[in-house]
Amino acid sequence: MSAIEAQGQYKTIERESKESYEIKLAKEIKYNSKQFYAYLRNKKKSNPTVSKLKKPNGEFTTSVKESADLLVKSFATVFTNETSLTRDCNMDIIAVKQIDPLIISDYDVKNELLALDVSKCAGPDGVHPKIVRILAGNDNFVSAVTALYRSISDVRQFPEAWKRAIIIALHKMGAISDAGNYRPISLTCILCKVYEKLLFKHLYSHVKGFISRNQHGFMEGKSSLSNLLESLQYIITFLDSEDPVDLIYLDFQKAFDKVAHERLLLKLESYGITGQVHDIIRNFLTGRSMAVRVGYHISSWEPVTSGVPQGSVLGPLLFILFINDMPQVTKFNTVLFADDSKVIGGQMKFNVEKCGVLHIGESNPQHGYTLDGIQLKSVQKEKDLGVTWSAGKSLFDDHIREGIGKAKRMIAWLIRNVVSRKHEVLVPLYKAFVRPHLEYCVQVWSPVAKHGNWGIIMAIEKCQRDFTRIIHGMGFLSYSERLQKLGLTTLLERRMRGDLIEAYKIINGHVNYGHQMFNHNLHYSTRNLCNVSSCRTRFALDCFSVRVIKYWNNLPNSVKYAPSVNAFKAGLDDLKSYNPDSRHGYLYLSQEIFNRIPDKNDHVTYLKLHPEVAMRRHISCF
């Protein structure tokens, strides 16, 4: 065998080996996408990490240890020096019932230990969650952990080691050399997090009735989607009354780190959180310290004098309770998501540079607004919880274009880094890494299938059309044939299916929002919907609560009356299986897509005669 033949044989074996490994990873991607993503990330020439940072004197750090020390000093500067506090501070909510003491059982501890996510990192003590979960199968270990937790609850004091956090610095935006552009994420001890989960459940069951209904962050039955849909409903109501709308975005400066402990603890008392639980939370917050890890180097330790730990289990709930009075101190409609909110008198500062005003509606007078004596900037678009709102004629065209761009870049990245072109690999990758860019919070922005929208609808669909051509054996098939063989549907059909599923959840109370979107006087026999008000503007006609009504009312009663979300999804699937050629309801949307795609035989013939062109366009010929 010649050297060239040996090299060719080696490359063949190498390729087959990589394909086999990719198929193995793809089979598990639905449950663990991190493993495949790590495989792809390792193919990059370099992974961005914290390196040289600019010091206050303008010079750059010369070592990783120096960068870590600079970061921990930077994080420490944002803490609040709490001013004096009086007991008569404004506390509007007074709970009649006081919280019960925390009681911990072996059963609860074992369930939490077995539910640990083994993909998470070890804490500062070096204990990995995988080890803890394995040990949870031993009843003696569970009993020992339960005894430890009961001791903590009795003495109302955490072990000192549990209050020492290793900080991972995550770059947010801006110059990577600026230490102020990094967010601190705490890595705390695994057993501490399990105790926090037990305390969280006990605390949440007591306070959930006091939390503002406008709060969507970290709340059961709510999400970014619920926040955005309710915001959109408010906006549509005003626009449909021919009133202009100004969206004012307020951003707290280092929100989680600036929570004043004594003010937070006083607010907790007003919610009936006293005694044992109050003392445990006080101890959890105070006497903490942190160090930053960059690579294998750890900085010096710095005291944490304010804030709730980012990355902890209790932190988000404590922050929500701290800002819970925000809707009561404003006279406008306020929708909250964690730190996108406002507090009066809580020693919280706004990041004025990140605050802005988005003027929506024709003939908007574009009023000016000031904050702390500084006029807020007017913006043409604003990213809100991952969705870009625009001030133009269409609220979400910019967001859709951004999503298409991200999907195309992800497709290009996969083409460069994935060896296999088999559907067993590429379809799961598409679902995990490409399609989410085209469907994030899709119920908020989905364009209605009507004249004037088909251009952008087809632009979204083109991402899936192009990707499916890459797969072996699919390049010369029509789009409808490719989807049938790959078990996919058009993105337009998926979006309307998503609308119907979300409507079902809202109508049947599976989510904790949206009850004002539809008329709840549903006709008993038909279960049809009607909108709560008439629509006079294009904004209202395109919004979720109006868009979905036509397709919902076309569903048979057997589907509308499904007893669960999964049963409703199965009913939609059965409807398609038994009515593949239906020209009614949302099932006909795919045919609308196919009708707008010319399948030219001469184009296919040309590519067959010129495989180099097909290869250049990443179209699979075989």
VEXDREN-2710 file (C-alpha; in Angstrom, 1 decimal):
% VEXDREN-2710
k/r/px/py/pz
1/MET/0.0/0.0/0.0
2/SER/1.4/3.4/-1.0
3/ALA/1.6/6.3/1.4
4/ILE/-1.2/8.1/-0.5
5/GLU/-3.5/5.0/-0.2
6/ALA/-2.7/4.7/3.5
7/GLN/-3.5/8.3/4.0
8/GLY/-6.8/8.0/2.2
9/GLN/-7.7/4.9/4.2
10/TYR/-6.8/6.7/7.4
11/LYS/-9.1/9.7/6.5
12/THR/-11.9/7.3/5.7
13/ILE/-11.6/5.5/9.1
14/GLU/-11.3/8.9/10.8
15/ARG/-14.4/10.2/9.1
16/GLU/-16.4/7.0/9.9
17/SER/-15.3/7.2/13.5
18/LYS/-16.4/10.8/13.9
19/GLU/-19.7/10.1/12.2
20/SER/-20.3/7.2/14.6
21/TYR/-19.5/9.5/17.6
22/GLU/-21.8/12.2/16.3
23/ILE/-24.6/9.8/15.8
24/LYS/-24.2/8.7/19.4
25/LEU/-24.2/12.3/20.7
26/ALA/-27.2/13.2/18.5
27/LYS/-29.3/10.4/20.0
28/GLU/-28.9/12.0/23.5
29/ILE/-29.2/15.6/22.4
30/LYS/-32.8/15.9/23.4
31/TYR/-31.9/15.2/27.0
32/ASN/-28.4/16.6/27.1
33/SER/-27.4/19.1/24.4
34/LYS/-24.4/20.3/26.4
35/GLN/-22.3/17.2/25.4
36/PHE/-22.7/17.9/21.7
37/TYR/-22.2/21.6/22.2
38/ALA/-19.0/20.9/24.0
39/TYR/-17.9/18.6/21.1
40/LEU/-18.5/21.4/18.7
41/ARG/-17.0/24.1/20.9
42/ASN/-13.7/22.1/21.1
43/LYS/-13.3/22.4/17.4
44/LYS/-12.9/26.2/17.7
45/LYS/-9.4/27.4/17.4
46/SER/-9.6/29.2/20.7
47/ASN/-12.2/29.6/23.4
48/PRO/-12.6/33.2/24.7
49/THR/-11.6/33.5/28.4
50/VAL/-10.8/36.3/30.7
51/SER/-7.3/37.4/29.9
52/LYS/-5.9/40.9/29.9
53/LEU/-8.0/43.5/31.7
54/LYS/-7.4/47.2/31.8
55/LYS/-6.4/48.5/35.3
56/PRO/-7.6/51.9/36.6
57/ASN/-4.2/53.5/35.6
58/GLY/-4.8/52.4/32.0
59/GLU/-2.3/49.6/32.0
60/PHE/-3.2/46.0/31.4
61/THR/-2.9/43.1/33.7
62/THR/0.1/40.8/33.1
63/SER/-1.0/37.6/34.6
64/VAL/-4.2/35.5/35.1
65/LYS/-3.9/35.9/38.9
66/GLU/-3.8/39.7/38.5
67/SER/-6.9/39.6/36.3
68/ALA/-8.7/37.6/39.0
69/ASP/-7.7/40.1/41.7
70/LEU/-8.9/43.0/39.5
71/LEU/-12.3/41.3/38.9
72/VAL/-12.9/40.6/42.6
73/LYS/-12.1/44.2/43.5
74/SER/-14.4/45.4/40.7
75/PHE/-17.3/43.2/41.9
76/ALA/-16.8/44.4/45.5
77/THR/-17.1/48.1/44.5
78/VAL/-20.8/47.7/43.6
79/PHE/-22.0/46.7/47.0
80/THR/-24.3/49.0/48.9
81/ASN/-23.2/50.9/52.0
82/GLU/-26.6/50.7/53.8
83/THR/-27.8/53.9/55.4
84/SER/-29.6/54.0/58.8
85/LEU/-32.9/52.3/58.9
86/THR/-36.0/53.1/61.0
87/ARG/-38.7/50.6/61.9
88/ASP/-41.4/52.8/60.4
89/CYS/-40.2/52.4/56.8
90/ASN/-43.0/52.1/54.3
91/MET/-44.3/48.5/54.3
92/ASP/-47.7/48.2/52.7
93/ILE/-48.3/44.4/53.0
94/ILE/-48.8/43.1/56.5
95/ALA/-49.3/39.3/56.8
96/VAL/-51.6/38.1/59.5
97/LYS/-50.2/34.6/59.5
98/GLN/-46.6/34.1/60.5
99/ILE/-44.5/31.5/58.6
100/ASP/-44.2/28.1/60.3
101/PRO/-40.7/26.8/61.3
102/LEU/-38.9/24.8/58.7
103/ILE/-39.2/21.1/59.2
104/ILE/-36.9/18.7/57.3
105/SER/-37.5/15.0/56.7
106/ASP/-35.4/12.2/55.3
107/TYR/-37.9/11.8/52.5
108/ASP/-37.6/15.4/51.3
109/VAL/-33.8/15.4/51.5
110/LYS/-33.5/12.2/49.5
111/ASN/-35.8/13.5/46.8
112/GLU/-33.7/16.7/46.4
113/LEU/-30.4/14.8/46.4
114/LEU/-31.7/12.4/43.7
115/ALA/-32.9/15.3/41.6
116/LEU/-29.4/17.0/41.5
117/ASP/-28.2/18.0/38.0
118/VAL/-25.0/16.1/37.5
119/SER/-23.9/18.4/34.7
120/LYS/-23.3/21.2/37.1
121/CYS/-19.9/22.1/38.5
122/ALA/-18.5/21.2/41.9
123/GLY/-18.7/23.8/44.6
124/PRO/-15.8/25.5/46.5
125/ASP/-15.5/22.4/48.7
126/GLY/-14.7/20.3/45.6
127/VAL/-17.8/18.0/46.1
128/HIS/-19.4/17.2/42.7
129/PRO/-23.2/16.7/42.4
130/LYS/-22.7/13.4/40.7
131/ILE/-21.0/12.0/43.8
132/VAL/-23.7/13.3/46.0
133/ARG/-26.5/11.8/43.9
134/ILE/-24.8/8.4/43.9
135/LEU/-24.5/8.6/47.7
136/ALA/-28.2/9.5/48.0
137/GLY/-29.0/5.9/47.3
138/ASN/-27.5/5.1/50.8
139/ASP/-30.0/5.7/53.6
140/ASN/-27.3/6.3/56.1
141/PHE/-25.9/9.1/54.0
142/VAL/-29.3/10.7/53.7
143/SER/-29.9/10.4/57.4
144/ALA/-26.6/12.1/58.1
145/VAL/-27.4/15.0/55.7
146/THR/-30.8/15.4/57.3
147/ALA/-29.2/15.6/60.7
148/LEU/-26.9/18.3/59.4
149/TYR/-29.8/20.3/57.9
150/ARG/-31.8/20.0/61.1
151/SER/-28.8/21.2/63.1
152/ILE/-28.5/24.3/60.8
153/SER/-32.2/25.0/61.3
154/ASP/-31.9/24.7/65.1
155/VAL/-28.9/26.9/65.6
156/ARG/-30.0/29.1/62.7
157/GLN/-26.5/29.4/61.3
158/PHE/-24.8/28.1/58.1
159/PRO/-21.3/26.6/58.1
160/GLU/-18.7/29.2/57.3
161/ALA/-17.6/27.1/54.3
162/TRP/-21.0/27.4/52.8
163/LYS/-20.9/31.2/52.8
164/ARG/-17.7/31.3/50.8
165/ALA/-18.4/31.5/47.0
166/ILE/-16.2/31.0/44.1
167/ILE/-17.1/33.5/41.4
168/ILE/-17.1/32.8/37.7
169/ALA/-16.9/36.0/35.6
170/LEU/-19.2/35.9/32.6
171/HIS/-18.7/38.6/29.9
172/LYS/-22.0/40.4/29.2
173/MET/-21.3/43.0/26.5
174/GLY/-18.8/45.7/25.6
175/ALA/-15.0/45.6/25.7
176/ILE/-13.7/42.3/27.1
177/SER/-10.8/44.3/28.7
178/ASP/-13.2/46.2/31.0
179/ALA/-13.8/44.4/34.3
180/GLY/-17.1/46.3/34.6
181/ASN/-18.5/44.3/31.7
182/TYR/-18.5/41.0/33.6
183/ARG/-21.3/39.5/35.6
184/PRO/-20.5/37.5/38.8
185/ILE/-22.0/34.0/39.0
186/SER/-21.5/32.2/42.4
187/LEU/-20.5/28.6/42.6
188/THR/-21.7/27.5/46.1
189/CYS/-21.4/24.1/47.9
190/ILE/-23.8/21.5/46.5
191/LEU/-25.2/20.5/50.0
192/CYS/-25.8/24.2/50.6
193/LYS/-27.9/24.4/47.4
194/VAL/-30.0/21.4/48.5
195/TYR/-30.7/23.0/51.8
196/GLU/-31.6/26.2/49.9
197/LYS/-34.1/24.3/47.8
198/LEU/-35.8/22.9/50.9
199/LEU/-36.0/26.4/52.4
200/PHE/-37.1/27.9/49.1
201/LYS/-40.1/25.6/48.9
202/HIS/-41.1/26.4/52.4
203/LEU/-40.7/30.1/51.9
204/TYR/-42.5/30.2/48.5
205/SER/-45.5/28.3/49.8
206/HIS/-45.9/31.1/52.4
207/VAL/-45.3/34.2/50.2
208/LYS/-46.7/33.2/46.8
209/GLY/-50.0/34.9/47.6
210/PHE/-48.3/38.2/48.3
211/ILE/-46.2/38.4/45.2
212/SER/-47.5/40.9/42.6
213/ARG/-49.4/39.3/39.8
214/ASN/-47.3/41.6/37.5
215/GLN/-44.1/39.7/38.4
216/HIS/-43.2/37.0/35.9
217/GLY/-39.5/36.3/36.8
218/PHE/-38.8/32.9/38.4
219/MET/-42.5/32.4/39.0
220/GLU/-44.4/29.2/38.7
221/GLY/-46.7/29.2/35.6
222/LYS/-45.0/32.3/34.2
223/SER/-42.0/33.1/32.0
224/SER/-40.5/35.5/29.6
225/LEU/-43.3/34.6/27.2
226/SER/-46.0/35.5/29.7
227/ASN/-44.3/38.8/30.5
228/LEU/-44.1/39.8/26.8
229/LEU/-47.6/38.6/25.9
230/GLU/-49.2/40.6/28.8
231/SER/-47.1/43.6/27.8
232/LEU/-48.2/43.3/24.2
233/GLN/-51.9/43.1/25.4
234/TYR/-51.5/46.3/27.3
235/ILE/-50.0/48.0/24.3
236/ILE/-52.6/46.8/21.8
237/THR/-55.4/48.0/24.1
238/PHE/-54.0/51.5/24.0
239/LEU/-53.1/51.5/20.3
240/ASP/-56.6/50.2/19.4
241/SER/-58.0/53.1/21.2
242/GLU/-55.8/55.4/19.0
243/ASP/-53.7/56.3/22.0
244/PRO/-49.9/56.5/21.5
245/VAL/-47.8/54.3/23.8
246/ASP/-44.4/55.0/25.3
247/LEU/-42.5/52.0/26.6
248/ILE/-40.1/53.1/29.3
249/TYR/-37.4/50.5/30.1
250/LEU/-35.8/50.9/33.5
251/ASP/-32.7/48.9/34.3
252/PHE/-31.3/48.5/37.8
253/GLN/-27.5/49.0/38.2
254/LYS/-26.0/45.7/39.4
255/ALA/-29.5/44.9/40.8
256/PHE/-28.8/41.6/42.6
257/ASP/-25.6/42.9/44.2
258/LYS/-27.1/46.1/45.6
259/VAL/-29.9/44.7/47.7
260/ALA/-29.7/46.3/51.1
261/HIS/-29.8/43.5/53.7
262/GLU/-31.6/45.2/56.5
263/ARG/-34.3/46.6/54.2
264/LEU/-34.8/43.2/52.7
265/LEU/-35.1/41.6/56.1
266/LEU/-37.6/44.2/57.3
267/LYS/-39.7/43.6/54.1
268/LEU/-39.6/39.9/54.9
269/GLU/-41.0/40.6/58.3
270/SER/-43.9/42.4/56.7
271/TYR/-44.8/39.2/54.8
272/GLY/-44.9/37.3/58.1
273/ILE/-41.4/35.8/57.7
274/THR/-40.2/35.9/61.3
275/GLY/-38.6/33.7/63.9
276/GLN/-36.5/30.7/62.8
277/VAL/-36.8/31.3/59.0
278/HIS/-36.0/35.0/59.3
279/ASP/-32.9/34.2/61.4
280/ILE/-31.8/31.6/58.9
281/ILE/-32.1/34.0/56.0
282/ARG/-30.3/36.7/57.9
283/ASN/-27.4/34.4/58.5
284/PHE/-27.4/33.2/54.9
285/LEU/-27.0/36.8/53.7
286/THR/-24.5/38.1/56.2
287/GLY/-20.8/37.2/56.7
288/ARG/-20.3/36.0/53.2
289/SER/-17.1/36.3/51.2
290/MET/-16.1/35.7/47.6
291/ALA/-13.1/35.0/45.3
292/VAL/-12.9/35.0/41.5
293/ARG/-11.5/32.0/39.7
294/VAL/-9.9/32.6/36.3
295/GLY/-8.6/29.4/34.8
296/TYR/-6.8/27.6/37.6
297/HIS/-6.1/30.8/39.6
298/ILE/-8.2/32.1/42.5
299/SER/-8.1/35.7/43.6
300/SER/-7.9/37.0/47.1
301/TRP/-11.1/36.8/49.2
302/GLU/-13.3/39.9/49.6
303/PRO/-16.3/40.4/52.0
304/VAL/-19.8/40.6/50.5
305/THR/-21.6/43.4/52.3
306/SER/-24.9/43.5/50.3
307/GLY/-26.9/41.8/47.6
308/VAL/-28.3/38.3/47.1
309/PRO/-25.9/35.7/45.6
310/GLN/-26.3/35.3/41.8
311/GLY/-26.3/31.6/41.1
312/SER/-27.9/30.7/44.4
313/VAL/-31.4/29.1/44.8
314/LEU/-32.8/31.6/47.3
315/GLY/-31.4/34.7/45.6
316/PRO/-34.1/35.2/42.9
317/LEU/-37.0/34.8/45.3
318/LEU/-35.5/37.2/47.9
319/PHE/-34.9/39.8/45.1
320/ILE/-38.5/39.5/43.9
321/LEU/-39.8/40.1/47.4
322/PHE/-37.4/43.1/47.7
323/ILE/-38.9/44.8/44.6
324/ASN/-42.4/43.5/45.1
325/ASP/-43.9/46.9/46.0
326/MET/-42.9/48.4/42.7
327/PRO/-46.3/48.3/40.9
328/GLN/-47.9/50.0/44.0
329/VAL/-45.8/53.1/43.7
330/THR/-46.4/53.7/40.0
331/LYS/-49.7/54.9/38.4
332/PHE/-48.9/53.2/35.1
333/ASN/-49.3/49.6/33.9
334/THR/-46.1/47.8/35.1
335/VAL/-45.0/44.4/34.1
336/LEU/-42.0/42.9/35.9
337/PHE/-39.4/40.3/35.2
338/ALA/-36.8/40.1/38.0
339/ASP/-34.6/43.1/37.9
340/ASP/-36.4/44.9/35.0
341/SER/-38.3/47.0/37.6
342/LYS/-38.4/50.0/40.0
343/VAL/-38.2/50.4/43.7
344/ILE/-38.7/53.6/45.7
345/GLY/-36.5/54.2/48.8
346/GLY/-34.7/50.9/48.6
347/GLN/-31.2/52.3/47.9
348/MET/-31.3/50.8/44.4
349/LYS/-29.8/52.8/41.6
350/PHE/-30.8/52.9/37.9
351/ASN/-28.3/52.4/35.1
352/VAL/-29.5/55.5/33.2
353/GLU/-27.4/54.6/30.2
354/LYS/-29.4/51.4/29.8
355/CYS/-32.7/53.0/30.4
356/GLY/-34.7/54.2/27.3
357/VAL/-38.0/55.2/25.8
358/LEU/-39.6/53.4/22.8
359/HIS/-42.3/55.5/21.2
360/ILE/-45.0/53.4/19.6
361/GLY/-48.0/54.4/17.5
362/GLU/-48.7/56.8/14.7
363/SER/-48.7/60.5/15.6
364/ASN/-46.8/59.7/18.8
365/PRO/-45.9/63.1/20.3
366/GLN/-42.7/61.6/21.6
367/HIS/-42.7/63.1/25.1
368/GLY/-39.4/63.4/26.9
369/TYR/-38.7/61.7/30.2
370/THR/-36.1/62.4/32.9
371/LEU/-34.6/60.2/35.5
372/ASP/-32.4/61.6/38.3
373/GLY/-32.3/64.8/36.3
374/ILE/-31.0/63.1/33.2
375/GLN/-33.2/62.9/30.1
376/LEU/-33.8/59.3/29.0
377/LYS/-32.8/58.6/25.4
378/SER/-35.3/57.8/22.8
379/VAL/-34.6/54.5/21.0
380/GLN/-35.9/53.0/17.7
381/LYS/-35.7/49.5/19.0
382/GLU/-35.1/47.8/22.4
383/LYS/-34.4/44.2/23.3
384/ASP/-36.8/43.1/26.0
385/LEU/-36.2/39.6/27.5
386/GLY/-34.6/38.4/24.2
387/VAL/-37.3/39.9/21.9
388/THR/-36.6/43.1/20.0
389/TRP/-39.4/45.7/19.9
390/SER/-39.3/48.3/17.2
391/ALA/-40.9/51.8/16.9
392/GLY/-41.7/51.4/13.2
393/LYS/-44.8/50.2/11.4
394/SER/-44.1/46.7/12.5
395/LEU/-43.3/45.9/16.1
396/PHE/-41.2/42.8/15.5
397/ASP/-39.7/42.9/12.0
398/ASP/-36.3/43.7/13.5
399/HIS/-36.5/40.8/15.9
400/ILE/-37.5/38.4/13.1
401/ARG/-34.5/39.5/10.9
402/GLU/-32.2/39.1/13.9
403/GLY/-33.5/35.6/14.5
404/ILE/-33.0/34.7/10.8
405/GLY/-29.5/36.0/10.9
406/LYS/-28.6/34.0/14.0
407/ALA/-30.1/30.8/12.5
408/LYS/-28.1/31.3/9.3
409/ARG/-24.9/31.8/11.3
410/MET/-25.6/28.6/13.3
411/ILE/-26.2/26.6/10.2
412/ALA/-22.9/27.8/8.8
413/TRP/-21.2/26.9/12.0
414/LEU/-22.7/23.4/12.0
415/ILE/-21.7/22.8/8.4
416/ARG/-18.1/23.7/9.2
417/ASN/-17.8/21.6/12.3
418/VAL/-20.1/18.5/11.8
419/VAL/-18.7/15.7/9.7
420/SER/-21.8/13.7/9.2
421/ARG/-24.6/14.6/6.8
422/LYS/-26.9/11.9/7.9
423/HIS/-30.4/12.8/9.0
424/GLU/-29.8/11.0/12.3
425/VAL/-27.3/13.7/13.2
426/LEU/-28.4/16.8/11.4
427/VAL/-32.1/16.8/12.3
428/PRO/-31.5/16.6/16.1
429/LEU/-28.9/19.3/15.7
430/TYR/-31.3/21.5/13.7
431/LYS/-34.0/21.1/16.4
432/ALA/-31.5/21.9/19.2
433/PHE/-29.4/24.7/17.8
434/VAL/-31.1/26.3/14.7
435/ARG/-34.8/26.2/15.1
436/PRO/-34.9/27.8/18.6
437/HIS/-33.5/31.0/17.0
438/LEU/-36.6/31.1/14.8
439/GLU/-39.1/30.3/17.5
440/TYR/-38.1/32.0/20.7
441/CYS/-41.2/33.5/22.3
442/VAL/-42.9/33.0/18.9
443/GLN/-46.4/33.6/20.2
444/VAL/-45.4/37.3/20.7
445/TRP/-44.1/38.1/17.2
446/SER/-45.4/35.5/14.8
447/PRO/-46.5/37.2/11.5
448/VAL/-50.0/36.5/10.4
449/ALA/-50.4/34.6/7.2
450/LYS/-51.9/37.4/5.1
451/HIS/-51.0/39.7/2.2
452/GLY/-48.0/41.9/3.1
453/ASN/-46.5/39.4/5.4
454/TRP/-45.6/36.6/3.0
455/GLY/-42.1/38.0/2.3
456/ILE/-40.9/37.7/5.8
457/ILE/-42.8/34.4/6.4
458/MET/-41.0/32.9/3.4
459/ALA/-37.7/34.4/4.7
460/ILE/-38.1/32.5/8.0
461/GLU/-39.1/29.3/6.1
462/LYS/-36.0/29.6/3.9
463/CYS/-33.7/28.7/6.8
464/GLN/-35.4/25.3/7.2
465/ARG/-35.5/24.8/3.4
466/ASP/-31.8/25.5/3.1
467/PHE/-30.9/23.3/6.0
468/THR/-32.9/20.3/4.8
469/ARG/-31.1/20.4/1.5
470/ILE/-27.8/19.7/3.2
471/ILE/-29.0/16.3/4.5
472/HIS/-27.9/13.2/2.5
473/GLY/-30.5/12.1/0.0
474/MET/-32.6/15.3/0.3
475/GLY/-31.0/17.8/-2.1
476/PHE/-33.1/17.1/-5.1
477/LEU/-36.4/16.4/-3.4
478/SER/-39.1/19.1/-3.2
479/TYR/-39.5/20.9/0.1
480/SER/-42.7/19.0/1.0
481/GLU/-41.1/15.7/0.2
482/ARG/-38.1/16.6/2.4
483/LEU/-40.3/17.5/5.3
484/GLN/-42.3/14.3/5.0
485/LYS/-39.2/12.1/4.9
486/LEU/-37.6/13.9/7.9
487/GLY/-40.7/14.0/10.0
488/LEU/-40.8/17.9/10.1
489/THR/-43.5/20.4/9.3
490/THR/-43.3/23.9/7.9
491/LEU/-42.3/26.6/10.4
492/LEU/-45.5/28.4/9.7
493/GLU/-47.6/25.4/10.7
494/ARG/-45.5/25.0/13.8
495/ARG/-46.0/28.6/14.8
496/MET/-49.8/28.3/14.6
497/ARG/-49.7/25.0/16.5
498/GLY/-47.7/26.8/19.2
499/ASP/-50.4/29.5/19.3
500/LEU/-53.1/26.9/19.8
501/ILE/-51.2/25.1/22.5
502/GLU/-50.6/28.4/24.4
503/ALA/-54.2/29.3/24.0
504/TYR/-55.2/25.9/25.4
505/LYS/-52.9/26.5/28.5
506/ILE/-54.4/29.9/29.1
507/ILE/-58.0/28.9/28.7
508/ASN/-57.6/25.8/31.0
509/GLY/-55.5/27.5/33.7
510/HIS/-52.3/25.5/33.0
511/VAL/-50.4/28.9/33.1
512/ASN/-50.8/31.7/35.6
513/TYR/-51.5/34.6/33.3
514/GLY/-53.5/35.7/30.2
515/HIS/-57.0/35.4/31.6
516/GLN/-57.9/38.9/30.3
517/MET/-56.9/38.0/26.7
518/PHE/-60.0/36.1/25.8
519/ASN/-63.7/36.3/26.5
520/HIS/-64.3/33.7/29.2
521/ASN/-68.0/33.3/28.4
522/LEU/-67.2/30.4/26.2
523/HIS/-70.2/28.7/24.6
524/TYR/-70.6/25.4/26.4
525/SER/-71.3/23.3/23.3
526/THR/-68.8/24.8/20.9
527/ARG/-66.1/26.2/23.3
528/ASN/-65.5/29.0/20.7
529/LEU/-63.5/32.0/21.6
530/CYS/-64.0/35.7/20.9
531/ASN/-61.7/38.6/21.6
532/VAL/-62.4/40.8/24.5
533/SER/-62.7/43.9/22.3
534/SER/-63.1/44.9/18.6
535/CYS/-60.0/45.5/16.6
536/ARG/-59.4/48.7/14.7
537/THR/-55.6/48.7/14.0
538/ARG/-53.2/46.3/12.2
539/PHE/-51.3/45.9/15.5
540/ALA/-54.4/44.4/17.2
541/LEU/-55.2/42.1/14.2
542/ASP/-51.7/40.7/14.2
543/CYS/-51.5/40.0/18.0
544/PHE/-51.7/36.6/19.5
545/SER/-55.0/37.0/21.3
546/VAL/-56.7/37.8/18.0
547/ARG/-54.6/35.8/15.6
548/VAL/-55.4/32.5/17.3
549/ILE/-59.2/32.8/17.5
550/LYS/-59.9/31.8/13.9
551/TYR/-57.8/28.6/14.1
552/TRP/-59.1/27.7/17.6
553/ASN/-62.7/28.0/16.5
554/ASN/-62.0/25.7/13.6
555/LEU/-60.9/22.9/15.8
556/PRO/-63.3/20.1/16.5
557/ASN/-64.7/19.9/20.0
558/SER/-63.0/16.6/20.6
559/VAL/-59.7/18.5/20.5
560/LYS/-60.8/21.6/22.4
561/TYR/-62.0/19.5/25.3
562/ALA/-58.8/17.6/25.7
563/PRO/-58.2/16.8/29.4
564/SER/-54.5/17.7/29.4
565/VAL/-51.8/19.6/27.4
566/ASN/-50.3/16.4/26.1
567/ALA/-53.8/15.1/25.1
568/PHE/-54.4/18.4/23.3
569/LYS/-51.1/18.0/21.4
570/ALA/-52.0/14.5/20.5
571/GLY/-55.4/15.6/19.3
572/LEU/-53.7/18.2/17.0
573/ASP/-51.4/15.4/15.6
574/ASP/-54.3/13.0/15.1
575/LEU/-56.2/15.8/13.3
576/LYS/-53.4/16.1/10.9
577/SER/-53.0/12.3/10.4
578/TYR/-56.7/11.8/9.6
579/ASN/-57.1/14.9/7.6
580/PRO/-53.8/15.2/5.6
581/ASP/-55.5/17.2/2.8
582/SER/-57.6/19.4/5.1
583/ARG/-58.2/22.9/3.6
584/HIS/-59.6/24.2/6.9
585/GLY/-57.9/25.6/9.9
586/TYR/-54.2/25.8/10.6
587/LEU/-53.4/22.5/8.7
588/TYR/-53.7/24.3/5.4
589/LEU/-50.9/26.7/6.2
590/SER/-48.2/24.3/5.1
591/GLN/-49.9/24.0/1.7
592/GLU/-49.8/27.8/1.4
593/ILE/-46.0/27.6/1.8
594/PHE/-45.6/24.8/-0.7
595/ASN/-47.7/26.7/-3.3
596/ARG/-45.3/29.6/-3.1
597/ILE/-42.2/27.6/-3.7
598/PRO/-41.5/26.9/-7.4
599/ASP/-40.1/23.4/-7.8
600/LYS/-38.4/23.8/-11.2
601/ASN/-37.2/20.5/-12.8
602/ASP/-34.7/22.4/-14.9
603/HIS/-33.0/23.7/-11.8
604/VAL/-32.7/20.1/-10.4
605/THR/-31.4/18.9/-13.8
606/TYR/-28.8/21.6/-13.8
607/LEU/-27.5/20.7/-10.3
608/LYS/-27.4/17.0/-11.3
609/LEU/-25.2/17.9/-14.3
610/HIS/-23.1/20.3/-12.2
611/PRO/-22.5/18.6/-8.9
612/GLU/-19.7/21.1/-8.1
613/VAL/-22.4/23.9/-7.9
614/ALA/-24.5/21.8/-5.6
615/MET/-21.5/21.2/-3.4
616/ARG/-20.7/24.9/-3.3
617/ARG/-24.3/25.5/-2.2
618/HIS/-24.1/22.7/0.4
619/ILE/-26.9/20.8/-1.4
620/SER/-26.7/17.0/-0.9
621/CYS/-26.6/15.2/-4.2
622/PHE/-26.9/11.6/-2.9
END
